[in-house]
Amino acid sequence: MSKKKEEVPEIGTWAQRERRYIAEWAEQKYPGARKIFNAPIGPVPEKIIQTFGFTKGIRFFRPYRPKIDCLVFLADKLIAAEAEIWIPKSAIRDLILYKQLLPQSPDLGEWKNKPMEFWLVMPERIGWVEEIAKQNGILIDIFKPDWIEDYVEKLQKYFTKEGALERAERKRRLGKWP
C-alpha cells in the first residue's frame, strides 16, 4: 500500500493523510488482525437500546459518540490508537478521554473485559508529549512511512511567508484569485 513521495497530495488539497497514516501503521504493526477505523466508542443510553434494540440502538446513537482512529482486536488484548502527524496535543487529550470511555462501550463484546492498550502514533519524538503520555499510561509509537517526511516538510513550509506566496501564485494560475 506504500505510495511514492510524489503521489502524496499537495498541501492545501484535501486528503485523508492521518487516516492513511493510521491504516499503514496498524497493518504494519498488526498484519492480519481485525481492525476498525474511526470507531465509535463510549456508552449508549440504555433507553436508546431499549427503544430500538441493541443493534439499531448502537447504529442510531453512532453520531453522538466520539470516534477513535483505530481499534485492533487481538486474542489477548484490545489496542486503541490515535494518530497525529502535526499537533499531538489534541491526540493526547483525546486518548485520556478515550481511556475512560472505551470500557463503557457496549458493542465491544468479549474485548470489553480484556486488557486495553492506548497508543499515540506520531512521526517524531516530542519530550513533553512523551512525558504526559507516560503519566497517563499511553504508549507512543514513532512511525515514519516513506512519504511522511516529505509531507511534514511541506506542512512546515505551508505556514511560512514563502508558502503563502506559493499558494497565492497557484490560486492565480488556477483562476481562483480575485
Secondary structure as UniProt FT lines:
FT   HELIX           5..7
FT   TURN            11..12
FT   HELIX           17..29
FT   TURN            31..32
FT   STRAND          34..40
FT   HELIX           46..52
FT   HELIX           54..61
FT   HELIX           62..64
FT   STRAND          67..73
FT   STRAND          78..83
FT   HELIX           88..101
FT   HELIX           102..104
FT   HELIX           106..113
FT   STRAND          116..122
FT   HELIX           127..135
FT   TURN            136..137
FT   STRAND          138..142
FT   TURN            146..147
FT   HELIX           148..158
FT   HELIX           161..173
FT   TURN            174..175
//
